[in-house]
């Protein structure tokens, strides 16, 4: 699937649960961040994930469904890596970005920044909670 097709399907909530993988999440974030400022990209990602979850009937609960802190922190990390490596490691697609940066190939990267208690806190589901283990990296302008 091309980058354009991925975004079209994401925006139409046309990606099935089995195709909405961790890789797909990272690729969508990369594509939006490539074209939009951080705040705009985050809004598009947030809106799209919620819409896609609803279309796929993903149940909401303390440990499942949409999580604002996870979405915001991952988007922040992707933006920071994009800004830091843009010149030295240019990529031409979302797949190339994902493959070039293996730190995003694990769902557990946020463990470097958040304790389990902090990420499971009820507030973390609905609003962004700052990390408690280490600060998120700076996004270089």
LINVENQUI-V833571 format. One record per helix or strand of 3 or more residues. SS is the DSSP state (h for helix, s for strand). FROM is the first residue (numbers start at 0). LEN is the number of residues. Records with the same first field share a line. If there is no record, write none. Layout:
SS = FROM-LEN, FROM-LEN
//
This chain:
h = 2-9, 21-14, 37-18, 67-18, 93-7, 101-4, 108-4, 115-5, 121-5
//
